[in-house]
Amino acid sequence: MLTLSEACERNKDPILAVLAGELAASRSVLEVGSGTGQHAVYFARNLAHLSWQPTEVGAELGPLAERIRLEGPPNLRPAIALDVRAHSWPVERVDAVFSANTLHIMAWDAVEAFFRGVGAVLGAPGVLCVYGPFRYRDGYTSESNAEFDRYLRRRDRLSGIRDFEALERLAAAAGLAFAADHVMPANNQILVWRRRRAQ
């Protein structure tokens, strides 16, 4: 039986509404940390102009591959293993990278590796869209996010809601320029960075 995330079902339409605009000019998308695969299936089905590459690590890869086999549209590629800390990622250059609810469950060195990896595989022009909760100027956007951050750090001291300003420094070092901050339901955001075409 396939795993079902209720959060994925709740947030898929608001995320799709943003991605439809931000990825309109893209043709290939790498999703980092596809989880249950619900997002991958839904977004690929509704953004048929995209070739969507889902990824996962370890034991999560099997269930993801099974959902794609059973439910995936033709433009959703078979899942591949991807560890963001790998020296080189097993993908060719892509037009876009998408990741949802990953940076706050990674250790900080993995977040750094994520941006280095994105910088290596993202073409020009290219776009990075990251969904999740974030902090701004050392503050939370809601008390529920503050409580969620405390929960994350109790569970794993290396995890936690990330500061936008720190992510912006990593993105800039990877050659990406901040482009948009979309406010999403349930105190989440979609942060967007772009790599412009060389002049």
C-alpha positions in Angstrom: 0.0 0.0 0.0 1.4 3.4 -1.0 2.1 5.9 1.8 -0.1 9.0 1.7 1.0 12.3 3.1 -2.0 14.5 4.1 0.2 17.6 4.0 1.1 16.9 0.4 -2.6 16.7 -0.5 -3.3 20.0 1.3 -0.5 22.0 -0.2 -0.2 20.6 -3.8 -2.6 23.1 -5.4 -1.1 26.3 -3.9 2.4 25.0 -4.8 1.3 24.1 -8.3 -0.2 27.6 -8.8 3.3 29.1 -8.1 5.3 26.5 -10.1 3.1 27.0 -13.2 4.4 30.5 -13.4 7.9 30.2 -12.2 8.6 27.1 -14.4 6.7 28.2 -17.4 9.9 28.6 -19.5 11.6 25.4 -18.1 11.7 22.0 -19.8 13.5 19.8 -17.3 13.1 19.8 -13.5 15.1 18.0 -10.8 13.1 17.4 -7.6 15.4 16.9 -4.6 13.8 14.8 -1.9 10.5 13.6 -3.5 9.3 11.8 -0.4 6.1 9.9 -1.1 6.1 11.0 -4.7 2.6 12.7 -4.5 4.0 16.0 -5.5 6.0 14.6 -8.3 3.0 12.7 -9.8 0.7 15.7 -9.4 3.0 18.4 -10.7 4.2 16.3 -13.7 0.6 15.5 -14.6 -0.4 19.2 -14.5 2.8 20.6 -16.0 3.0 18.4 -19.0 5.7 20.6 -20.7 8.2 19.5 -18.1 10.4 16.4 -17.9 10.2 15.8 -14.1 13.1 13.9 -12.4 12.2 12.7 -8.8 14.9 11.7 -6.3 15.2 10.2 -2.8 17.8 8.6 -0.6 18.1 5.2 1.1 15.0 3.2 2.0 12.7 6.0 0.7 13.6 5.3 -2.9 11.6 2.0 -3.1 8.2 3.4 -2.2 8.8 6.5 -4.4 9.6 4.3 -7.4 6.5 2.2 -6.8 4.2 5.2 -6.8 5.8 6.5 -10.0 5.4 3.1 -11.6 1.7 2.9 -10.6 0.6 6.5 -11.0 3.2 8.5 -13.0 2.4 10.3 -16.2 4.8 9.8 -19.2 6.8 13.0 -18.4 7.7 11.7 -14.9 11.0 9.9 -15.1 11.9 6.9 -12.9 13.2 7.9 -9.5 16.9 8.0 -8.9 19.0 8.0 -5.7 20.5 11.4 -4.8 22.5 12.3 -1.7 23.0 16.1 -1.8 26.4 15.6 -0.1 27.7 13.6 -3.1 30.6 15.3 -4.9 28.7 15.2 -8.1 25.0 14.6 -8.6 23.9 11.8 -11.0 21.9 14.1 -13.3 22.6 16.1 -16.4 22.1 19.9 -16.5 18.5 20.9 -15.8 16.5 24.0 -16.3 15.0 24.0 -12.8 15.4 22.5 -9.4 12.5 22.1 -6.9 12.5 20.9 -3.3 9.8 20.9 -0.7 10.2 20.5 3.1 13.8 19.4 3.0 16.1 22.1 4.2 14.8 22.1 7.8 15.3 18.3 8.2 18.8 18.4 6.8 21.9 19.1 8.8 23.5 22.5 7.9 26.4 20.9 6.0 23.8 19.1 3.8 22.0 22.5 3.2 25.4 23.9 2.1 25.9 20.8 -0.1 22.4 21.3 -1.6 23.2 24.8 -2.9 26.6 23.7 -4.2 24.9 20.8 -6.1 22.2 23.1 -7.4 24.9 25.5 -8.6 26.6 22.6 -10.5 23.6 21.2 -12.3 21.4 24.3 -13.0 21.6 25.7 -16.4 21.5 29.4 -17.5 18.8 30.5 -17.5 17.7 28.4 -14.6 15.4 28.6 -11.6 15.5 27.1 -8.1 12.2 26.9 -6.1 12.3 25.8 -2.5 9.1 25.3 -0.4 8.9 25.2 3.4 9.0 27.3 6.6 11.8 29.9 6.9 13.0 32.5 9.4 13.7 36.1 8.6 16.1 38.4 10.5 16.3 35.8 13.3 12.5 35.8 13.7 9.7 33.3 12.9 6.7 34.1 10.7 4.4 32.5 13.3 4.3 31.0 16.8 3.4 27.6 15.3 6.7 27.8 13.2 8.6 28.6 16.4 7.1 25.6 18.1 7.8 23.4 15.0 11.5 24.6 15.1 11.7 23.6 18.8 10.3 20.2 18.0 12.8 19.7 15.1 15.7 20.6 17.3 14.6 18.3 20.1 14.3 15.5 17.6 17.6 16.2 15.9 19.8 19.0 17.1 21.3 19.4 13.6 17.9 20.2 12.0 15.8 23.3 12.2 14.0 26.0 10.3 16.6 27.9 8.3 17.3 31.6 8.1 16.5 33.2 4.7 19.6 35.4 5.0 21.9 32.4 5.4 20.2 30.6 2.4 20.6 33.8 0.4 24.4 33.8 1.0 24.6 30.2 -0.1 22.6 30.8 -3.2 24.7 33.9 -4.1 27.8 31.8 -3.8 26.3 29.3 -6.2 25.7 32.0 -8.8 22.0 32.5 -8.1 20.1 35.8 -7.7 17.1 36.0 -5.4 13.9 36.5 -7.5 10.7 36.0 -5.4 9.3 35.0 -2.1 5.8 33.6 -2.4 3.7 33.5 0.8 2.0 30.1 1.1 -0.7 28.6 3.3 0.2 27.2 6.8 3.0 29.7 7.4 5.2 28.4 4.5 6.9 30.1 1.6 8.3 29.4 -1.8 11.7 31.0 -2.2 12.8 31.5 -5.8 16.3 32.1 -7.1 17.4 32.4 -10.8 20.5 32.0 -12.8 20.4 34.5 -15.7 21.5 33.7 -19.2 25.1 35.0 -19.8 25.2 38.3 -21.6 
